[in-house]
Amino acid sequence: MSLWTLTMTAMDSPAPDASRRADTEQLIGALIPPIIQGRLIPDVPASLPPLPPRRLPASEAPHSLRLDIACPDASGRLSVRRLLRILNWSPGDRIDHTVIQDAIIVTRSPTGRATIGVRGDLPLPATARALAGITPDSQALLVAAPGHDTLVVHPLSTVATLLTEYYARQDSVDGS
């Protein structure tokens, strides 16, 4: 009996009682998966390999770092086409964000939550911007570390603090 006949018979005939239905019903072979012989199915799924830790690129050679300054738009996007080209990142690449103190570390990841925009816009989530102290009206220093395939976003206030500390140390050396 074909599938069409079985379907048509079931649709055309009145509903049989339960004892008669058990005798006339047949399993359709195309819908029953074959039993896989000799295959063991694990109780626990295989674990994923550990992801590399996201860190600031402290071991990167200073001459290889590339710097840029950008101002986020109202949606928190930064236009960073030049740095994306240096990192070989393309529009549509998936990225992840990690906040460490007042820096946002951006890494490329196949399972990233955000994507690089078609015009080379780098989206920064609102929570990451808030944690790092980056507001829409402030500028940010972007540091591309090609050796680590990483882009770090710093608020300009952090850079200003570092410079004033550096100037104070230089002044104390020159003034003594």
N, C-alpha and C positions, 0 to 999 in steps of 0.2 A: 504494500500500500504506500503510495507516495505521500509526501508532506501536504501537497495540495488536496488530495483526497481526504486525508485525515482532518485537515483544517475545515474543508467544506462539510464533511460529515458532522463534525462537532458543531458547526454553525447552523446547519439546516435541521438537525434533529432536536427534539425536546430533551431537556436535561434528564439523563437516566438516574435511577436511584443509586446509592453508594455501592451496593453489592455488584450491580451490573457494570458500573464505571470501572472498578478495579479489574474486571475480566477483559474489557475491551480496550483499555488504554495501552498504548505502546510508547516506549521511549524512542525518541528520534536520535539516531546515531550521530548525526552531524553536530548536535548540540552537546554531546557528552565528551569531555576531553579524555584522551587515552591515558591510561595509567603509565607513569614513567617508572620503569623498572630500574632498581639499583641506585636510585637518586636519593641522597639523604638531604632532608630539608632541615637547616639549622634552627634551633629554638630561638636564638638571638641573632639579629642581623649583624653583618660584619661592621666593625667600627671604621669610621672615616679616618684618614691620616691626619695627624695634627697640623694645624695651620701655622705658618711662621708667625712669630710674635711681631706685633706692630710697634716699632720703636722709632725714636728720632734717629736720623742717619748720622750719628756721632762719629762713626768710623770712615765716613766719606771724605775723600781728599778735598780740602778747601777750594782748590782751583777748579774742581769739577762741578761745584755747586753753581746753579744758575738762579739769579734773583730777578724778581719783578714786583711791581706794586700795582694793586688793583683795588677798586672800590666796589663792594657788592651792590647789586641793584635791590629793589624793594623785595624781590623774591629770594634774595640770598645767593644769586648766581654771580660768578666771577668770570670775566672774559680773559682767558689765559692761553690763547692759541699758540703763542710762541713757545711757552713752556711745555704744552702738550706735544708739539712737534719734537722738541728735544727729548722728551720721554718716550716718543713713538706711541703715544696714546691717540686714539681716533674717536670721532663722534660715534656714539652708540656703545662704546666700551663701558662695561659695568665697573663701578667703583664702590669702595667702602670707606667710611669715615671713622676715625678713632680720635677721641680727645684726650690729650695728656697735658695736664695743667692748663696752660693757656695757648696750646698749639693744637691745630687740627691736622692729623696725619691722614692723607688720602692715598689709598693704594688701589691698584687695579685688581679685580677679583671676578672670576666667572660667576660667582653667586652674589655679587654686590647688590646693594639695595637701590642704588642710584645709577644713572647713566650720564655720560658726557653728551651735552647737547649738540645738535647738528652744526651750530655756529662756533663750536669750541667753548661753550659755556660750561663751567664747573659748578654744579649745584652744591650748596652747603646747607645741610638741614638746620632748621631754626634752633633745635636743642644744642647742636654742636656750636653754632655761632654764639648762642647765649653763654654756654660754658666757657668758651674761649674769649669772650668779651669783644666780639666783633659785631658792630651795629651797622645798619644800612648807610649811615652817614659817615662812617669811619673808613679809613684805608687799611689794607692788609698787605703784609709782606709775604710773598710767595717764594718758596725755596724748592727748586727741583733738584733732586738727588738721583741722577741717572743710574748710578751704580746700585742703588737700592730700589729702583723703579718706584720712587715715592715722591709725593709732593706735600710739602708742609706749609700750612697757612698760619701766620702769626699776626696778632693785632699790632698795629704800628706803635702802640703805647709800650709794648714789650721791647721793641727795638730802641725806642727813645730812652727807656730806663737803662738798657744795656750801654747805650752811648754815653749817657750822663755819668754812669759809674766808671766807664773807661776814661772819660775826660777828667774825672776827679782823681783817678790814680795817676794819670799823666801829669796833672797839675801838681800833685804832691811830690812827684819825682823831680820835676823841673824847679819847683819852688824851694827845695831843700838845699 
